Amino acid sequence: DARVTQTPRHKVTEMGQEVTMRCQPILGHNTVFWYRQTMMQGLELLAYFRNRAPLDDSGMPKDRFSAEMPDATLATLKIQPSEPRDSAVYFCASGLQERELFFGEGSRLTVL
Amino acid sequence: AQSVSQHNHHVILSEAASLELGCNYSYGGTVNLFWYVQYPGQHLQLLLKYFSGDPLVKGIKGFEAEFIKSKFSFNLRKPSVQWSDTAEYFCAVRGYNKLIFGAGTRLAVHP
């Protein structure tokens, strides 16, 4: 059963530390999206890729967040340095062309 | 720019009641439309989708939605809700590349 895999599922870290979240999209999908979900802001689009090329990362704080796709099987979202306001659930989703997205189970980040 | 508006933030229903959740979008071009559901503590799952053709689409678990192009709407309906439908429901619009979500509607169904 194909699914999007995210690691880690949970991460607790201290302010100032680097955090890297990883996502393995469904094999064959050519779009990858990163979303952040909080109670206050809901689902925010952070960045997305098509055929591994970044199309839009305007939703990310540029000074501390970066998103990459080193290859077709791995997408990463990095926060350096992390801050308490980054605490959220980060979802990765993949899809094919303009069709529906399939979501991973999320990475719950807590920054103390 | 794309935007999605969901009218109801919280809805409380009794089992067997009918459900309709409103969704309006703003986008100047062709769109694909979706409803996702998020059960407590879980990730988003696709309920139904509209790409083209019949504007009345049926999804899983007895849900359906109607696309009304003139009203830029894509409302979700279910004739009779169950306690297990308690979840948060998100309308989403995909224009060119981006998939944008509404703020979500929290549905609580009481036995």
Interface residues (C-beta under 8 A of the other chain):
Chain A: T31 F33 Y35 G42 L43 L45 Y48 R50 L55 D56 F91 A93 G95 E98 R99 E100 L101 F102 F103 G104 E105 G106
Chain B: N32 F34 Y36 Q42 H43 L44 Q45 L46 K49 F51 F90 R94 N97 K98 L99 I100 F101 A103 G104
